[in-house]
Amino acid sequence: MKIQQVTEDKKKYLDLLLLADPQEDMIDKYLDESTLFVLSEDEIVKTVCAVVMLKNGQCEIKNIATMPEEQGKGYGKYMIDYVCEHFSERCQMMYVGTGNSRKTIEFYEKCRFVNSHIVENFFTDNYKEPIYEDGILLTDMIYLRRPLYAQIDVKRVVNLALEAGRILLKNGGEIFRVDETMTRICNRFHVDKVDTFMLSHGIFISAQHGDEEVYTKVKHVPLSGSNLEIVAEVNDLSREISSGKVTLEEAEKKLKEIERMPGAGYWQKILGAGLGSGCFGYLLCGAGRESILAFFIGCLLYMWVLAANKHKVSKIVTNMVGGVIISSLAILANYISVMEPLQIDGIIIGGIMPLIPGVAFVSAIREIADSDFLSGTVRMIDALLVFVYIAIGVGISLSVYRTLSGGGLGL
């Protein structure tokens, strides 16, 4: 959805305005002096809204109308929320007048309007023909009001943006995505002066609104694994925020819910690791025995990884021990095999796949390609060190076995 302000040829939207105000000369009284907004989706106009500035920091929605076939889809509420935010810096109160139709009044109440006052016989005194709505003759103009909050809480907006960026970065989001999401959130809530600086393990943000003091915050984000489901959810939420579908309070609540999202279950993770190892084992060896063994080794390996993560074992120990487990099990399988010797190299390479930081490695390449050299280099070094840890673990097992057996492995 996109909302634009119309400054010329306002009569172009007269047919739509007449849906809410059926007398053209009444529309002419306020159209020229009003601020006209048009909501469109896929280049098709859905809703129009005319707002007039009043005295003493007040404004009034004089006309809001949605295409009949598009009513009930949230376009009207979205438009009202938008114009209220638009005028919040200049006005303290938004008014809207409507007839004595309960259905329309309930709609405005859902948009956080409350009763203000009544102008008796407005419709009968000002309109040439009787106006009916839902079978009810409109007589009195019922005014409702909604307070507008001009004070923008810059700190709250920045904290929301920073939290969204932290969750993205923690779960493997690219630097450009983090930057774009944080800027989009700040701009949506009218914090336009925003400067961000991201590293693979930290976020710096400074923001200012008007003449307020600059608010700066730094957040350390330890390097960790990837959860692309959470990244996708935060990405979707940022789009909803920028399109105006989500308020600040709702965004804060949804962000907390996203971070608490349960990942895949214990056995699902183990089974997924086993399937990945088994498939790679088959691709490398082209034989069923090796792929089956790689599957079971991958499952056992990931049991160790989950246990290590639960007890917060360091990444160095986790990957080195993982390398030892993989190579030791592959050697054991070859040693007890009653058939022809196994291709241990394929089993080992297939088995280490659950440890490989593929997403981090690809993200590092992309960040370097996007000229985020510092972040890309840090992420790349972290990924390469994981490769080294795994290689050390595998190398230790193979060296010990060669030393004890005094022979080769048939690699």
HUWO-V245382 format. One record per backbone hydrogen bond with DSSP energy under -1.0 kcal/mol. NH is the residue of the N-H (numbers start at 1). CO is the residue of the C=O. Records with the same first field share a line. If there is no record, write none. Layout:
# HUWO-V245382
NH->CO / CO
This chain:
# HUWO-V245382
2->40
4->38
6->36
12->9
13->10
14->11
17->13
18->14
19->16
20->17
21->17
27->23
28->24
30->27
31->27
35->51
37->49
38->4
39->47
40->2
41->44
44->41
46->39
47->39
48->65
49->37
50->63
51->35
52->60
54->58
59->93
60->52
61->95
62->50
63->50
65->48
67->46
70->67
71->68
73->70
78->74
79->75
80->76
81->77
82->78
83->79
84->80
85->81
86->82
87->83
90->87
91->87
92->57
93->57
94->146
95->59
96->144
98->142
101->99
105->101
106->102
107->103
108->104
109->105
110->106
112->109
113->108
114->145
116->143
119->141
122->119
123->139
125->121
126->122
127->123
133->136
136->133
138->131
141->119
142->98
143->117
144->96
145->114
146->94
148->92
154->152
157->153
158->154
159->155
160->156
161->157
162->158
163->159
164->160
165->161
166->162
167->163
168->164
169->165
170->166
171->167
172->169
173->168
178->174
179->175
180->176
181->177
182->178
183->179
184->180
185->181
186->182
187->183
188->184
189->185
190->187
191->186
193->208
194->192
195->206
197->204
199->202
203->219
204->197
205->217
206->195
207->215
208->193
212->209
215->207
217->205
219->203
221->201
227->171
231->227
232->228
233->229
234->230
235->231
236->232
237->233
238->234
239->235
240->236
241->237
242->238
243->239
244->241
245->240
251->247
252->248
253->249
254->250
255->251
256->252
257->253
258->254
259->255
260->256
261->258
269->265
270->266
271->267
272->268
273->269
274->270
275->271
276->272
277->273
278->274
279->275
280->276
281->277
282->278
283->279
284->280
285->281
286->282
291->287
292->288
293->289
294->290
295->291
296->292
297->293
298->294
299->295
300->296
301->297
302->298
303->299
304->300
305->301
306->302
307->303
308->304
309->305
310->306
311->307
312->309
313->308
318->314
319->315
320->316
321->317
322->318
323->319
324->320
325->321
326->322
327->323
328->324
329->325
330->326
331->327
332->328
333->329
334->330
335->331
336->332
344->342
347->343
348->344
349->345
350->346
351->347
352->348
355->352
358->356
361->357
362->358
363->359
364->360
365->361
366->362
367->363
368->364
369->365
370->366
371->368
372->367
373->371
376->372
377->373
378->374
379->375
380->376
381->377
382->378
383->379
384->380
385->381
386->382
387->383
388->384
389->385
390->386
391->387
392->388
393->389
394->390
395->391
396->392
397->393
398->394
399->395
400->396
401->397
402->398
403->399
404->400
405->401
406->402
